[in-house]
Amino acid sequence: MKQRVGSLLRERFDRDVVLEKPKDRSFGHFSTPIAFSLAKELRKSPMLIAQELSASFGEADMFSAVESVQGYINFRLSETFLDEYASWILTNPDQFGKDEKVQKILLEFVSANPTGPLHIGHARGAVYGDTLLRLGRHLGYDITAEYYVNDAGNQIDLLGLSIQLEGQATILNQEVEWPESFYRGEYMTDLTTKAVAHFGVEILTDVTRQRELALWAKESVMELIVQTLGATNIHFDTFVNESSLYAQWDRVMSKMGEGVYQKDEKIFIASSQKGDDSDRVVVREDGRPTYLAGDIIYHNQKFERAYDHYINIWGADHHGYIPRVKAAVDFLGYDSSKLEVQLSQMVSLLKDGEPYKMSKRAGNVILMSDIVEEIGSDALRFIFASKKSDTALEFDVEEFKKQDSSNPIYYIQYAHARIRTLVAKSELSTQEIQKSALKGLSADADSLLFEALLLPEIIEDAFHSRQVQKLTDYLKSLAAKLHKFYYDCRIIGSEDEAKLLKILEVVALSLKTGMNLLGIEAKDRMVREEEEA
C-alpha cells in the first residue's frame, strides 16, 4: 500500500518521496515533507509549495483528499482504494506482502560448536536468523540457510577424550585425572552410554581410537542440535564442515598473495592494512591453523559460490573478528562490502524474579531445549525476536506462561482466535462478507483497516533494517487495536456486520501472516476467547 502511494508520487514528482504516518490520523493516512526539500531548489516557502502541489492532484482514484498543512502534504486514501485492496488480499491471502526480489543471499547462522547441546545464547541467534530468513523469502529473495560446523581443531579431540574419561570414571569406576578443560554434564553421560553401546566398552580405554570416537560423538551432538532446532521450527538448507575445507588451504593461501606473510615461524594476515587493530596469526609455530584460518577458507568457499550478498549472524563476542574476516575477503579478491555481519547479544533468564538455574544436562549453561520445554516454541521465538538482536535481553519465563494480556504472544494469538470465533458466530457467508463494500467507515474502523493493511511495509522494513522486532511490535499494536475495537464496537447483529467482519478478516490475515513469519502458530480457538466471545 505504501509502495503504491510512493510509486505514484515518485512518478508525479520525478524523485523519491519520503512518506510518513501522521501521529494525528485526522490529518490522513500518509504525509510527506517534500515541500521542505524543494524550498531551496524552487526558492519558495514550503507552505506555498505544499499548497501548489496539493492543488495539482485534482481527482485521483487512490485519494479522497490531498491537503497541505504547515508545509506538509497529507494524503487520505479513498474508501474505494482501501476496499479494492482489502478484497484482493482476502481472495489472494498467500500473496499478501509478497514481492519478487532478484538477489541471491547466503545466510549463515547458529554455527555452534558440535561439542554440546545448544544453550539460550545460541537460541537467540537461531531465532533471529530464521526470522530474517522467513522475512526475506516472503519478500522474494533467494536465500540459502547455512550452518557452519566447526569440527576441526582441539575441541573435537577434547570431546573424544572427555567421553573416555567420563566412561572410565562412571562405567569402569577408575580413578581419573581430569584435565583442566573438558566437557561435562549429563549429556556427556548419555553420550558415553551410547558410545559403549555402539563401539563396546573397550572404546573407553583405547587411545588409538580416540579420534574415531570423537568424530562419532560430533555426529551424535549434531543430531541433537538439529533435533533441538527442529523443535522450534528452524531448518537449514546446507551444512558445511570446517574439516572438509583444509584440503583447499594451499590454494586459498596463494590467492591471499601479499595479504599474508611469515614472521617468527608464524603466518600472519596483514589485516591492519584493512582497518584491524593489528595483524593476526593464521598458522602457529607448530603448523597448526588458528580459528581464523578456517574462517578464511570458509569465506573463500562462500564467495566462490557467487551469491549476491552474504549475511553472517555471530555472537557478540565475535565482534573483533569482523575486520579481520573482511580483510581476508578483500585479500582474496572479493568485495568485502557484500559481507554483512549481524551480532546477537547474550540472554539473561529469570524465574519468578530469580536467576534461572543452570542445566545439569549441560554442566554450566541454560539449554535451549529446557526453555522450549518450559514455555513452548512459540513463546521462545517471540521473546528472542522481540528486541534488537545486538542489545542485551532479560526476561522471566513465568511471564510467558500466563494466559492473559500480560503475555504478549498470548495477547496476539487471542486476537486472531477472537476474530475466527466472531466470524464463526455470524450467519453471513464468506462470500457475503468479502463482497461487502467498505463505505461509510467510522474513524475507528478506518484506522483498524489501515493498520492491518500496513503489514507489507512492516515486513519490508523489518528485513531491510535487520530489526525483526519491528514485526513483533507491529503485531502487538495491531492486536491491541483489535481488542479495543471489539470492546468498543458492536459487531454481530449490527447493520454493519458484513463490512466490519470484512475488516476483521483483513486483521486476522495480517496477524496470521505476521505470526507465520515469526514461526509462531496462529490459533483459531483459545479457551478464554471461547468463554468471552
C-alpha positions in Angstrom: 0.0 0.0 0.0 2.7 2.5 1.0 4.7 1.3 -2.0 1.8 2.0 -4.4 1.4 5.5 -2.9 5.2 6.1 -3.1 5.3 4.8 -6.7 2.5 7.2 -7.7 4.2 10.2 -6.0 7.6 9.2 -7.5 6.1 9.4 -11.0 4.4 12.7 -10.2 7.4 14.4 -8.6 10.1 12.6 -10.6 12.1 11.8 -7.4 11.9 9.5 -4.4 9.4 10.8 -1.8 9.6 10.3 1.9 6.2 9.1 3.3 5.3 9.3 7.0 2.3 8.3 9.0 0.8 11.3 10.8 0.5 10.9 14.6 -2.9 12.5 14.3 -4.8 10.3 12.0 -7.3 13.1 11.3 -4.6 14.5 9.0 -4.8 11.5 6.8 -3.1 8.2 6.2 0.2 9.4 4.8 2.2 12.7 4.8 5.3 13.9 3.0 7.6 16.7 3.8 8.8 17.0 0.2 7.9 20.7 0.1 10.7 21.4 2.6 13.3 19.7 0.4 12.1 21.6 -2.7 12.1 25.0 -1.0 15.7 25.8 -1.7 15.5 24.5 -5.3 12.3 26.4 -6.1 13.1 29.4 -4.0 9.7 29.4 -2.4 8.3 28.8 1.0 7.5 25.2 1.9 3.9 26.2 2.7 3.4 27.8 -0.7 4.9 24.8 -2.5 2.8 22.3 -0.5 -0.4 24.3 -1.4 0.5 24.3 -5.1 1.4 20.6 -5.1 -1.7 19.6 -3.2 -3.9 21.5 -5.7 -2.3 19.8 -8.6 -3.6 16.4 -7.7 -7.3 17.1 -8.6 -9.2 13.9 -8.9 -7.2 10.8 -8.0 -8.8 7.4 -7.5 -6.3 6.5 -4.8 -7.0 9.5 -2.6 -10.2 11.0 -1.2 -8.3 14.1 -0.1 -4.9 15.7 -0.6 -4.3 18.7 1.6 -1.4 20.9 2.7 -0.9 21.6 6.4 2.0 23.8 7.5 4.2 22.8 4.6 3.4 19.1 4.7 1.2 17.4 2.1 -1.3 15.0 3.7 -3.0 12.1 1.8 -6.2 10.4 2.7 -6.7 7.1 0.9 -10.1 6.7 -0.7 -12.5 4.1 0.6 -12.7 2.6 -2.9 -8.9 2.1 -2.9 -8.9 0.5 0.6 -11.9 -1.7 -0.3 -10.3 -3.0 -3.5 -7.0 -3.7 -1.7 -8.8 -5.5 1.1 -10.8 -7.6 -1.3 -7.7 -8.5 -3.3 -5.7 -9.8 -0.3 -8.7 -11.7 1.1 -9.0 -13.6 -2.3 -5.2 -13.9 -2.6 -4.1 -14.4 1.0 -0.9 -16.3 0.0 0.3 -13.2 -1.9 -0.2 -10.7 0.9 3.0 -8.8 1.5 5.0 -10.8 -1.1 7.4 -9.4 -3.6 9.8 -10.6 -6.3 13.3 -9.6 -5.4 16.2 -10.6 -7.7 19.0 -11.3 -5.3 20.7 -14.5 -4.0 21.7 -14.4 -0.4 23.7 -16.8 1.7 22.6 -16.6 5.3 24.8 -18.3 7.9 23.6 -18.6 11.5 23.8 -20.6 14.7 27.1 -22.5 13.7 27.5 -23.6 17.3 30.4 -26.0 18.0 29.3 -29.6 17.7 30.6 -30.4 21.2 27.4 -30.0 23.3 23.7 -29.1 23.1 22.5 -25.6 22.2 22.2 -23.0 25.0 20.0 -19.9 25.1 22.7 -17.8 23.6 22.6 -20.0 20.5 18.8 -19.9 20.6 18.7 -16.1 20.2 20.9 -16.2 17.1 18.9 -19.1 15.8 15.5 -17.4 16.1 16.9 -14.1 14.8 18.4 -15.8 11.7 15.4 -17.9 11.0 13.1 -14.9 11.3 15.3 -13.0 8.8 15.2 -16.0 6.5 11.4 -16.1 6.6 11.0 -12.4 6.1 13.5 -12.4 3.2 11.9 -15.3 1.4 8.5 -13.8 1.8 9.8 -10.7 0.0 11.1 -13.0 -2.8 14.8 -13.1 -2.0 16.5 -16.4 -2.9 18.1 -17.2 0.4 20.1 -20.3 1.5 20.2 -21.0 5.2 23.6 -22.5 6.1 25.2 -24.0 9.3 29.0 -23.9 9.5 30.1 -27.0 11.6 33.3 -26.2 13.5 34.5 -29.7 13.5 38.3 -29.1 13.3 40.8 -28.4 15.9 41.4 -29.4 19.5 37.7 -29.1 20.6 36.8 -32.3 18.7 39.7 -34.3 20.1 38.8 -33.0 23.6 35.2 -34.3 23.0 36.6 -37.8 22.4 38.9 -37.6 25.5 36.1 -36.3 27.7 33.9 -39.3 26.7 36.7 -41.8 27.5 37.4 -40.2 30.9 33.7 -40.0 31.7 33.3 -43.7 30.9 36.4 -44.6 32.9 35.0 -42.8 35.9 31.4 -43.7 35.8 31.3 -47.1 34.0 34.7 -48.6 34.8 34.9 -47.0 38.2 38.5 -46.0 37.7 40.4 -43.1 39.3 40.6 -40.4 36.6 43.0 -37.5 36.3 40.8 -34.8 34.8 42.5 -32.2 32.5 42.0 -28.5 33.2 39.4 -28.3 30.3 36.9 -31.0 29.4 33.2 -31.3 28.5 30.9 -32.1 31.3 27.2 -32.5 32.1 24.5 -35.2 31.9 24.6 -35.1 28.1 28.2 -36.4 28.3 26.9 -39.3 30.4 24.3 -40.0 27.8 26.9 -39.8 25.0 29.2 -42.2 26.9 26.4 -44.7 27.4 25.6 -44.6 23.7 29.3 -44.9 22.7 29.7 -48.1 24.7 26.5 -49.5 23.2 27.9 -48.6 19.7 31.6 -49.5 20.0 31.8 -51.7 23.0 33.3 -50.9 26.4 36.9 -51.2 25.1 36.5 -47.9 23.3 36.8 -46.2 26.7 40.5 -47.2 27.1 41.7 -47.5 23.6 43.8 -44.3 23.0 44.3 -45.2 19.3 40.6 -44.9 18.7 40.0 -41.6 20.4 39.7 -39.7 17.2 37.2 -42.2 15.8 35.2 -41.8 19.0 35.4 -38.0 18.7 34.1 -37.9 15.2 31.2 -40.3 16.1 30.4 -38.1 19.1 30.4 -35.0 16.9 27.8 -36.5 14.6 25.7 -37.5 17.6 25.8 -34.0 19.0 24.9 -32.5 15.6 21.9 -34.8 15.5 20.9 -33.4 18.9 21.4 -29.8 17.7 19.3 -30.4 14.6 16.6 -32.0 16.7 16.5 -29.0 19.1 16.3 -26.6 16.2 13.6 -28.6 14.5 11.5 -28.5 17.7 11.5 -24.7 17.2 10.7 -24.9 13.5 14.2 -23.9 12.4 15.7 -25.8 9.5 18.9 -25.4 7.3 19.4 -26.0 3.6 23.1 -26.7 3.8 25.8 -27.7 6.3 29.4 -27.1 5.7 32.0 -28.9 7.8 35.2 -27.0 8.6 37.2 -30.2 8.5 36.3 -30.6 4.8 37.8 -27.3 3.9 41.5 -27.7 4.8 42.3 -29.5 1.6 42.0 -26.1 -0.1 44.4 -24.4 2.3 47.4 -24.0 0.0 45.2 -22.8 -2.9 43.5 -20.2 -0.7 46.7 -19.0 0.8 48.1 -18.4 -2.6 45.0 -16.4 -3.5 45.8 -14.2 -0.5 49.1 -13.0 -2.1 50.7 -10.3 -0.1 47.8 -10.3 2.4 49.7 -13.0 4.3 53.3 -13.1 5.4 55.6 -15.2 7.6 57.3 -13.9 10.8 58.7 -15.7 13.9 57.8 -19.1 12.3 54.2 -18.0 12.2 52.0 -16.9 9.3 50.1 -13.7 9.7 47.3 -12.0 7.8 48.1 -8.3 7.2 44.6 -7.3 8.5 45.9 -4.0 9.9 46.1 -2.7 6.3 42.3 -3.1 6.2 41.4 -1.4 9.4 42.0 -4.2 12.0 43.8 -3.2 15.2 46.8 -5.5 14.4 47.8 -8.3 12.1 46.5 -11.7 13.1 48.1 -15.2 13.3 46.6 -17.7 10.9 49.2 -20.5 11.4 51.0 -21.2 14.7 54.7 -22.0 15.1 53.9 -25.8 15.1 52.0 -25.5 11.9 48.5 -25.8 13.4 46.0 -23.3 11.8 44.1 -20.9 14.1 40.3 -20.5 14.2 40.8 -17.5 11.8 42.4 -19.8 9.2 39.2 -21.9 9.0 37.1 -18.7 8.6 39.3 -17.6 5.7 38.9 -20.8 3.8 35.2 -20.9 4.5 34.6 -17.4 3.3 36.6 -18.1 0.2 34.4 -21.1 -0.4 31.3 -18.9 0.2 32.3 -16.3 -2.3 33.3 -18.9 -4.9 29.6 -19.9 -4.8 28.8 -16.5 -6.3 25.9 -15.2 -4.2 25.0 -11.5 -4.4 25.1 -10.9 -0.7 26.4 -12.8 2.4 25.0 -12.4 5.9 26.7 -13.9 9.0 24.9 -13.9 12.4 27.5 -14.2 15.1 27.6 -13.9 18.9 28.5 -10.5 20.2 31.8 -11.9 21.5 32.9 -12.3 17.8 32.8 -8.6 17.2 36.6 -8.4 16.9 36.6 -11.0 14.1 34.6 -8.7 11.7 37.5 -6.6 10.4 39.9 -9.5 10.1 37.5 -11.6 8.1 36.5 -8.7 5.9 40.3 -8.1 5.4 40.6 -11.7 4.3 37.7 -11.3 1.8 39.4 -8.3 0.3 42.8 -10.0 0.0 41.1 -13.0 -1.7 40.0 -10.6 -4.4 36.3 -10.2 -3.4 34.2 -7.3 -2.4 34.0 -7.3 1.3 31.0 -4.9 1.3 29.0 -7.9 0.2 29.7 -9.5 3.6 27.4 -8.3 6.3 27.8 -9.4 9.9 24.9 -9.1 12.4 25.6 -9.6 16.1 23.5 -11.4 18.7 23.8 -10.4 22.3 23.6 -12.8 25.3 20.4 -13.5 27.2 19.7 -13.4 30.9 16.9 -15.6 32.2 14.9 -15.2 35.4 12.2 -17.4 37.0 9.9 -15.6 39.5 12.5 -12.8 39.6 15.4 -15.0 40.5 18.3 -16.2 38.2 17.2 -19.3 36.2 19.1 -22.4 37.4 21.8 -23.8 35.1 21.1 -27.1 33.4 22.6 -30.3 34.8 22.5 -31.8 31.4 24.9 -29.1 30.0 27.0 -28.6 33.1 27.1 -24.8 33.3 24.6 -23.3 30.8 20.9 -23.0 30.3 19.8 -25.3 27.5 17.6 -24.1 24.6 15.6 -27.4 24.8 14.9 -26.8 28.5 13.3 -23.4 27.8 11.3 -24.7 24.9 10.0 -27.5 27.2 9.1 -25.0 29.8 7.4 -22.2 27.8 6.9 -23.7 24.4 8.4 -22.9 21.0 6.0 -20.0 20.2 6.9 -18.1 23.4 10.7 -18.6 23.0 10.6 -17.5 19.4 8.5 -14.4 20.2 10.8 -13.4 23.1 14.0 -13.7 21.1 12.5 -11.8 18.1 11.1 -9.0 20.3 14.2 -7.0 20.9 17.0 -5.7 18.7 19.5 -8.6 18.4 22.6 -6.6 19.3 21.2 -5.4 22.7 21.1 -7.4 25.9 17.9 -9.3 26.6 16.5 -10.3 30.0 13.1 -12.0 30.6 11.3 -14.0 33.2 10.0 -17.4 31.9 7.0 -17.2 34.3 5.7 -14.1 32.5 5.3 -16.1 29.3 3.3 -18.9 30.9 0.5 -16.6 31.8 -2.8 -16.9 29.9 -3.7 -13.2 29.9 -2.9 -9.9 28.3 0.3 -9.5 30.2 1.8 -12.3 28.0 2.2 -10.6 24.5 2.2 -13.8 22.5 -1.0 -15.0 24.2 -2.5 -11.5 23.6 -1.7 -11.7 19.8 -2.9 -15.3 19.4 -6.0 -14.4 21.3 -6.8 -11.6 18.9 -6.6 -14.0 16.0 -8.8 -16.5 17.8 -11.3 -13.9 18.7 -11.8 -12.9 15.1 -12.2 -16.5 14.0 -14.8 -17.1 16.6 -16.7 -13.9 15.7 -16.8 -15.0 12.0 -17.9 -18.5 13.0 -20.8 -17.0 15.1 -22.0 -14.9 12.2 -24.8 -16.2 9.9 -23.2 -14.4 7.0 -21.4 -16.5 4.4 -17.7 -15.9 3.5 -18.9 -14.6 0.1 -21.3 -12.1 1.7 -18.6 -10.8 4.0 -15.9 -10.5 1.3 -18.3 -8.8 -1.2 -19.5 -6.2 1.3 -18.4 -2.6 0.3 -16.2 -0.8 2.8 -18.1 2.5 2.6 -19.0 5.0 5.3 -16.5 3.6 7.8 -16.2 5.1 11.2 -12.8 6.6 12.1 -12.0 3.6 14.4 -12.9 1.1 11.6 -10.9 3.0 9.1 -7.9 3.2 11.5 -8.1 -0.6 12.2 -8.3 -1.5 8.5 -5.4 0.9 7.6 -3.2 -0.6 10.4 -3.9 -4.2 9.1 -3.0 -3.2 5.6 0.4 -1.9 6.6 1.9 -5.4 7.1 3.8 -5.4 3.8 5.6 -2.2 4.7 6.5 -3.7 8.1 7.9 -6.8 6.6 10.0 -4.8 4.1 11.3 -2.5 6.9 12.0 -5.3 9.3 14.0 -7.2 6.8 16.0 -4.4 5.3 16.8 -2.8 8.6 17.6 -6.3 10.0 15.4 -5.4 13.0 12.9 -8.2 13.3 11.5 -6.8 16.5 9.6 -4.3 14.2 7.3 -7.2 13.3 6.6 -8.2 16.9 6.0 -4.5 17.8 3.5 -4.3 14.9 1.6 -7.4 15.9 1.3 -6.2 19.5 0.0 -2.9 18.3 -2.5 -4.5 15.8 -3.7 -6.9 18.5 -4.3 -4.1 20.9 -6.3 -2.1 18.3 -8.4 -5.2 17.6 -9.2 -5.9 21.2 -10.2 -2.3 21.8 -12.3 -2.3 18.7 -14.0 -5.5 19.9 -15.0 -3.9 23.2 -16.0 -0.5 21.7 -18.0 -1.6 18.7 -21.0 -4.0 18.4 -20.2 -6.3 15.5 -22.5 -9.4 15.4 -26.1 -8.3 14.7 -25.2 -4.7 13.8 -26.3 -3.3 10.4 -22.6 -3.0 9.5 -21.9 -6.6 10.4 -20.7 -7.7 7.0 -18.2 -4.8 6.4 -17.0 -5.0 10.0 -16.3 -8.7 9.6 -14.5 -8.0 6.3 -12.2 -5.6 8.2 -11.6 -8.2 10.9 -10.8 -10.8 8.3 -8.1 -8.5 7.0 -6.8 -8.0 10.6 -6.8 -11.8 11.0 -4.8 -12.3 7.8 -2.2 -9.7 8.9 -1.9 -11.4 12.3 -1.6 -14.9 10.9 0.9 -13.8 8.2 3.0 -12.0 10.7 2.9 -14.9 13.2 3.9 -17.3 10.4 6.9 -15.1 9.6 7.9 -15.4 13.2 7.5 -19.2 13.1 4.6 -18.9 15.5 1.2 -20.7 15.3 -1.9 -18.5 14.7 -4.5 -20.2 16.8 -8.2 -20.3 15.7 -9.6 -21.3 19.1 -8.5 -20.4 22.6 -10.2 -21.3 25.9 -10.6 -17.8 27.3 -11.6 -16.4 24.0 -14.4 -19.0 23.7 -15.7 -18.1 27.1 -15.8 -14.3 26.5 -16.8 -14.0 22.8 
